[in-house]
Structures are given as structure tokens and as C-alpha cells.
């Protein structure tokens, strides 16, 4: 235990650290972000919308072939 005393004397007393208040602010912000993410996931799960059957909106070759045929003809 006596070998820790010189280490304690080497600490700079003018050094500024966040301390307990910084930890509390960080913890509150982390909890707020966690709560917002949970709420966002819940709201995004409730979103339901009908998808249109627009052939041009489809991706891939099939949609491109239909679009090309419409232009030609």
C-alpha cells in the first residue's frame, strides 16, 4: 500500500476531469438515445403501406425489358 503514495503525489491538481457530473450527463444521454432508438423501431414496425404494381418500378431485367418494349412500340 505504501508504494501507491508516490503515485498519488504525482497527480496534477490543476488537471480538469469530467468527474461524476460528466458521467451522469453521459449516462442520461445514452439512456435517451437508447429510448429513442427503441421508440423508432416500434414506430417503424407499425408502418404499413400498399406497394404499387407499376412495372417500371420493378428492378432487374424484367422491368428493363418491359420499359424497352414500351419505348419501341
Rosetta blueprint (number, residue, H / E / L):
1 X L
2 X H
3 X H
4 X H
5 X H
6 X H
7 X H
8 X H
9 X H
10 X L
11 X L
12 X L
13 X L
14 X L
15 X L
16 X L
17 X L
18 X L
19 X H
20 X H
21 X H
22 X H
23 X H
24 X H
25 X H
26 X H
27 X H
28 X H
29 X H
30 X H
31 X H
32 X H
33 X H
34 X H
35 X H
36 X H
37 X H
38 X H
39 X H
40 X H
41 X H
42 X H
43 X H
44 X H
45 X H
46 X H
47 X L
48 X L
49 X L
50 X L
51 X L
52 X L
53 X L
54 X L
55 X H
56 X H
57 X H
58 X L
59 X L
60 X H
61 X H
62 X H
63 X H
64 X H
65 X H
66 X H
67 X H
68 X H
69 X H
70 X H
71 X H
72 X H
73 X L
